[in-house]
Amino acid sequence: MSARNDVAPSTIGVDFVDGGVVVEYHDGREVFYHGPPEPVEGPLTTPPGKEVHVLVTDPDGVEGVMTYVNDRNTHDDILETTGVGRVMLDRDDETELFPGITVATEAYSIRVDADRSVVDGRVFVFAEDEMSEHAYELVEGTD
């Protein structure tokens, strides 16, 4: 399999509907993420071995940017036509995905953290494979 590169995301459409979140790609396709997303305060560590997608919306929730973390299946040119980005992390690696949002590898899991004082919009994390789908929203803590 060929090496995969980081791909910068573009702004894509987002729609909140009964039972989940719809993401509208540039190529006209839509993807439905089952929900409603579970609210999580503080950093989130995904179940191990899942495909992880991070969606950050604008404050109104009508558009956003989505990045796949460590996706080895999707070719760069396909990502570029959909508007979805990708970041590839090495073992025990961490990077700032967007201002105020970091992603890191933890064994076979991905940790996502959002500094809610920096992030204006909503932050969603989708972790899935052939067996299960998980949807989370990183929310501000209620101190």
C-alpha positions in Angstrom: 0.0 0.0 0.0 1.3 3.4 -0.9 2.2 6.0 1.8 -0.5 8.4 2.8 0.0 12.2 3.2 -1.5 14.9 5.3 -4.3 16.7 3.4 -5.6 20.1 4.4 -9.4 20.2 4.9 -11.8 22.6 3.2 -15.1 23.9 4.6 -18.0 21.5 4.1 -21.7 21.5 4.9 -23.0 20.1 8.1 -26.7 19.4 9.1 -27.9 18.2 12.4 -30.9 15.8 12.0 -32.9 13.4 14.1 -30.5 10.6 15.1 -27.2 12.1 14.0 -25.1 14.4 11.9 -25.0 14.7 8.1 -21.8 15.9 6.5 -22.1 17.2 2.9 -18.9 16.6 0.8 -17.8 18.9 -2.1 -18.5 16.1 -4.6 -22.2 16.1 -3.7 -22.2 13.0 -1.5 -23.5 13.0 2.1 -22.4 10.8 5.0 -24.6 10.2 8.0 -22.9 9.8 11.4 -25.3 8.1 13.9 -26.0 9.9 17.1 -26.9 11.8 19.0 -23.3 12.4 20.0 -22.4 11.6 23.6 -21.2 14.8 25.4 -17.7 14.4 26.8 -15.9 16.9 29.1 -12.2 17.1 28.8 -10.0 14.9 26.6 -11.5 11.9 24.8 -9.7 8.7 24.1 -11.4 6.7 21.4 -11.8 2.9 21.6 -8.7 1.2 20.1 -8.5 0.4 16.5 -11.3 2.6 15.2 -11.3 5.0 12.2 -11.4 8.4 13.8 -12.9 11.5 12.2 -12.9 14.9 13.8 -15.5 17.5 12.8 -15.3 21.1 14.0 -18.2 23.3 13.1 -18.7 27.1 13.0 -20.7 28.6 15.9 -23.9 28.2 13.9 -23.3 24.6 13.1 -24.0 24.9 9.4 -20.5 24.3 8.1 -17.3 22.9 9.3 -14.0 21.2 8.6 -13.5 17.4 9.0 -10.2 15.6 9.3 -9.5 11.9 9.3 -6.8 10.8 11.8 -4.4 8.1 10.6 -6.7 7.0 7.7 -4.7 4.6 5.5 -7.6 3.6 3.2 -8.5 6.8 1.3 -6.4 8.2 -1.5 -5.2 11.8 -1.3 -7.1 12.8 -4.5 -10.4 11.5 -3.1 -9.9 13.5 0.0 -9.2 16.6 -2.0 -12.4 16.2 -4.0 -14.5 15.8 -0.9 -13.0 18.6 1.2 -12.0 16.2 4.0 -8.5 16.5 5.4 -6.2 13.9 6.9 -3.4 13.9 9.4 -1.0 11.0 9.9 0.5 10.6 13.3 3.4 8.4 14.2 3.4 6.2 17.4 3.3 8.4 20.5 2.8 11.5 18.3 0.7 14.6 18.9 -0.3 17.6 16.7 -2.6 20.6 16.7 -5.3 19.7 14.3 -7.0 23.1 14.4 -6.4 26.1 16.8 -7.3 24.8 20.3 -7.7 21.1 19.1 -5.0 18.5 19.5 -4.9 14.9 18.5 -2.5 12.3 19.8 -1.8 8.6 19.5 -2.2 6.5 22.6 -1.3 2.9 21.9 -4.1 1.8 19.4 -6.4 4.7 20.4 -6.6 8.4 19.4 -6.9 11.1 22.1 -8.7 14.3 21.1 -8.6 17.4 23.3 -10.3 20.8 22.7 -9.5 24.0 24.5 -13.0 25.4 24.7 -11.7 28.9 25.5 -10.2 28.9 22.0 -12.7 26.9 19.9 -15.8 28.9 18.9 -17.9 26.1 17.3 -18.7 22.6 18.2 -16.2 19.7 18.2 -17.4 16.2 17.3 -15.4 12.9 17.2 -16.6 9.9 15.3 -14.9 6.5 15.9 -16.1 3.6 13.9 -15.2 0.3 12.3 -17.2 -2.6 10.8 -18.5 -3.6 14.3 -19.6 -0.3 15.9 -20.0 3.4 15.6 -19.4 5.9 18.4 -20.2 9.6 18.2 -19.0 12.2 20.8 -19.2 15.9 21.3 -16.4 17.6 23.3 -18.2 20.1 25.6 -17.1 22.6 28.1 -16.9 21.3 31.7 -19.4 22.4 34.3 -17.1 23.4 37.1 
